[in-house]
Amino acid sequence: MATIETSSALSHPLIESDHIEGTAVFDVNGKRIGTIKRLVIEKVSGHVAYAVTTFGGFLGVGSEVHTIPWEQLHYDTALHGYQTGITEERLRMAPEFSLSDTTLLSGHERQQLREFYTEPMP
């Protein structure tokens, strides 16, 4: 996904979903820790519920798939990607709901994710 961002694109408050897929995810130190694979959107409200992200591996081989609540990601114009306060270590400890990456999360599973990412690290 090589997209050239013009000044008008940076100033516009909206973005199409295909421009988000493949966008880098960085930790608080600016280290790239993964990419956004897809967004999951609530049908009725239109709000993004969470992002399915891939981390680790090489060219998709050996990578892990994790779900991050959308409110945990914030676009950083300097990084041209999404930054999160979630560390790579914490991400690897996150609950996995679908190893095959084909199941949408239930309301209960989404709540479990929110709670996991908002609780302090042990």
MARKOLKOL-478670 format. One record per atom (N, C-alpha, C, CB): residue in one letter; x, y, z. Coordinates in steps of 0.2 Angstrom, whole numbers, plus 5000, padded with zeros to 4 digits. Glycine has a CB too. Example, Ala and Ser with C-alpha at 12.3 -4.5 7.8 and 13.67 -1.06 7.14 Angstrom:
A506649725039
A506249785039
A506649845039
A505749785045
S506449895035
S506849955036
S506450005039
S507049975029
This chain:
M500449945000
M500050005000
M500450065000
M499550005006
A500650094994
A501050154994
A500550204992
A501650144989
T500450254997
T499950304995
T500350374997
T499350305000
I500350414992
I500650484993
I500150524996
I500950514986
E500250555001
E499750595005
E499950675003
E499850585013
T499450705000
T499550774999
T499250815005
T499150794992
S499450875005
S499250925010
S498450925011
S499450995009
S498050915005
S497350915006
S497150845009
S497050924999
A497450795007
A497250725010
A497450725018
A497650675007
L497950765020
L498150765027
L497650805031
L498850785028
S497350855028
S496950895032
S496150875031
S496950965029
H496050825027
H495350805027
H495150755033
H495250765020
P494650765036
P494450725042
P494250655040
P493950755046
L494150635034
L493850565032
L494450525028
L493250575028
I494350465029
I494850415025
I494450355023
I495450405029
E494550335017
E494250265015
E494550205018
E494250265007
S494250155019
S494450095023
S495050065019
S493950045024
D495050065013
D495550035009
D496250065010
D495450025002
H496250135012
H496850165013
H497150155021
H496750245013
I496650125025
I496850105032
I497250035032
I496350115036
E496949995028
E497249925028
E497949925025
E496749875023
G498349895029
G499049895027
G499449955030
G499149905020
T499149995034
T499450055037
T499850025043
T498950115039
A500450055045
A500850035050
A500550055057
A501550065049
V500650015062
V500550025069
V501150035073
V500049975072
F501250085077
F501850105080
F501650105088
F502150175078
D502150085092
D502150095099
D502250165101
D502550045103
V502250175108
V502350245110
V503050275109
V502150255117
N503450235107
N504150255106
N504250265098
N504650205109
G503750255094
G503850255087
G504150195084
G504250315086
K504150145087
K504450075084
K503850045081
K504750035090
R503950025074
R503349995071
R503349925073
R503549985063
I502649905075
I502549845078
I502049795074
I502249855085
G501749825069
G501349785065
G500949835060
G500849755069
T500449805057
T500049835052
T499349815053
T500249815045
I498849865050
I498149855051
I497949805045
I497749915051
K497649755047
K497449705041
K496749725039
K497449635044
R496249735044
R495549755042
R495249795048
R495149695040
L494749825046
L494349865051
L493649825052
L494149935050
V493349825058
V492749795059
V492249845061
V492749735064
I491749855057
I491249915058
I490549895060
I491249955052
E490349925065
E489649915067
E489149925062
E489449945074
K488749885060
K488249895054
K487849955055
K487849835052
V487449955060
V486950005062
V487250075063
V486549985067
S487750085068
S488050145069
S488550175064
S488350145076
G488850125061
G489450145057
G490050155060
G489250205053
H490050145067
H490750165070
H491150105070
H490550175078
V491850115069
V492350065069
V492350035076
V493050095067
A492249965077
A492349935083
A493049915085
A491849875083
Y493449885080
Y494049865082
Y494449855075
Y494149805086
A495149855076
A495549835070
A495849775071
A496049895069
V495849735066
V496249665066
V496949685063
V495849615061
T497449665067
T498149685066
T498549625065
T498349735071
T499049635061
T499549575061
T500249605064
T499649555053
F500649565067
F501249575070
F501749525069
F501149595078
G502349545069
G502849495068
G502949455062
G502849445074
G503349405061
G503349365055
G503749405050
G502649345053
F503849375044
F504149405038
F503749385032
F504849375038
L503549445029
L503149435023
L502449395024
L503549405017
G502249405030
G501549365032
G501649295035
G501149365026
V502249275034
V502449205037
V502649205044
V502949165033
G502249175048
G502449175056
G502149235059
G503149165057
S501749275056
S501449335059
S500849315064
S501249385054
E500749355069
E500149345073
E499649395072
E500349355081
V499049375073
V498449415071
V498149435078
V497949385067
H498049495079
H497749515086
H497249575084
H498249545091
T496749585089
T496249635088
T496349685093
T495549595090
I496349745091
I496449805095
I495849855095
I497049845093
P495549865101
P494949915100
P495149975097
P494649935108
W494750005092
W494850065088
W495050125092
W494250075084
E494750135098
E494950185102
E495650185105
E494450195108
Q496050125104
Q496650125107
Q497150145101
Q496850055109
L496950165095
L497350185090
L497250255088
L497250135083
H497750295087
H497750365085
H498250375080
H497950405092
Y497950415075
Y498350425069
Y498850475070
Y497950445063
D499550465069
D500050515070
D500250535063
D500650475074
T500150595061
T500350625055
T501150625053
T500150695054
A501550625059
A502250625058
A502450555056
A502650645064
L502150505059
L502350435057
L501950405051
L502150395064
H501450445049
H501050415044
H500750345045
H501450415037
G500550335052
G500250275054
G499950285060
G500850225055
Y499650235063
Y499350235069
Y499750215075
Y498750185069
Q499750255080
Q500150245086
Q499650225092
Q500450315088
T499950175096
T499550155102
T499950145108
T499350085100
G499650155113
G500050145120
G500150075122
G499650185125
I499850025118
I499949955119
I500649935117
I499449915115
T501049905121
T501649875119
T501649815115
T502149865126
E502149795112
E502149735108
E502049675113
E502749725104
E502349675119
E502349625124
E501649615126
E502749645130
R501249675128
R500549665130
R500149635124
R500349735132
L500249655118
L499849635113
L499949555112
L500149665106
R500549535113
R500649455113
R500249425119
R501349445113
M500149455124
M499749425130
M499049435129
M499949465136
A498749465124
A498049485123
A497649415122
A497949535117
P497049415124
P496649355122
P496549345115
P495949365126
E496549285113
E496449275106
E495749235105
E497049225103
F495349265101
F494649235100
F494549195094
F494149295100
S494949205089
S494849165083
S495549155080
S494449195078
L495849095081
L496449075078
L496449075070
L496749015081
S495849055068
S495749055061
S495649125058
S495249005059
D495549175062
D495349245060
D494749245055
D495949275056
T494249205057
T493649215052
T493049225056
T493549145049
T493049235063
T492549245067
T492449315069
T492449195073
L491849345069
L491849415071
L491749415079
L491249455068
L491949455083
L491949455090
L491249475092
L492449505093
S490949435097
S490349455101
S490449515105
S490049395105
G489849545107
G489949595112
G490249585118
G489249625114
H490249525121
H490549505127
H491349495125
H490349435129
E491549475120
E492249465118
E492549535117
E492349425112
R492149585114
R492449655113
R492549685120
R491949695109
Q492049675125
Q492149695131
Q492749665135
Q491449685135
Q492849605134
Q493449575137
Q494149605134
Q493449495135
L494149625128
L494649665125
L494749725128
L494649665117
R494249765128
R494249835131
R494549835138
R493549865131
E494249785142
E494549775149
E495249755149
E494049725153
F495449715145
F496149685145
F496649745143
F496249635140
Y496449785139
Y496949845137
Y496849905141
Y496749865130
T496349905145
T496349965150
T496549945157
T495649995150
E496649885159
E496949865165
E497649875165
E496749785167
P497949895171
P498649895171
P499049825170
P498849925178
M499649835168
M500049775167
M500149735173
M500649785163
P500149675174
P500349635180
P501049645182
P500149565180
